[in-house]
């Protein structure tokens, strides 16, 4: 099966929680804690899968991991 470059690029635009954890140098569980507190860009649901937008995560990391929203669940 031949995959076009555009489809391949779109597929790499979304990453799973393990990849986010690797990029942020933390555990996958900690990534979900950050999501719950509103400290990381929110994930996207694709069916039953949870994915994160790679560009948003990389931008968030390059900005020093600032909170995405004020407050959050405690």
C-alpha positions in Angstrom: 0.0 0.0 0.0 1.4 3.4 -1.0 0.7 6.3 1.4 0.9 9.8 0.1 3.2 12.3 1.8 0.3 14.4 2.9 -1.4 11.5 4.7 1.9 10.6 6.3 2.4 14.2 7.5 -1.2 14.3 9.0 -0.6 11.0 10.8 2.5 12.3 12.4 0.7 15.5 13.5 -1.0 13.5 16.2 1.0 11.6 18.9 0.0 9.3 21.7 0.5 9.9 25.4 3.7 7.9 25.5 5.3 10.2 22.9 4.1 13.3 24.8 5.7 11.8 28.0 8.9 11.2 26.1 9.0 14.7 24.7 8.2 16.2 28.2 10.5 13.8 30.0 7.8 12.5 32.4 5.5 9.5 32.8 2.4 8.9 30.7 0.4 9.1 34.0 1.8 12.5 34.7 0.7 13.7 31.3 -2.9 12.8 32.2 -2.5 14.6 35.5 -1.4 17.7 33.6 -4.5 17.3 31.3 -6.8 17.1 34.3 -5.3 20.2 35.8 -5.4 22.2 32.5 -1.6 22.5 32.5 -1.0 21.0 29.0 -2.7 21.5 25.6 -5.8 19.3 25.6 -5.9 16.0 23.8 -8.0 15.1 20.8 -10.3 12.0 20.9 -10.1 9.9 17.7 -12.8 7.3 18.4 -11.6 5.6 21.6 -8.0 6.9 21.1 -6.5 9.9 22.9 -4.0 11.8 20.8 -2.2 15.1 21.2 -1.3 17.6 18.5 2.4 17.4 18.0 2.9 21.1 17.1 0.9 22.3 20.1 3.0 20.1 22.5 6.3 21.2 21.0 5.3 24.8 21.2 4.1 24.3 24.8 7.5 22.7 25.7 9.5 25.5 23.9 7.6 28.1 25.9 8.6 26.5 29.2 5.4 24.4 29.8 3.1 27.3 30.9 -0.4 26.5 32.2 -2.9 26.4 29.4 -5.8 27.6 31.4 -6.3 29.1 34.9 -7.6 26.9 37.6 -8.4 23.3 36.8 -9.7 20.4 38.9 -8.1 19.9 42.3 
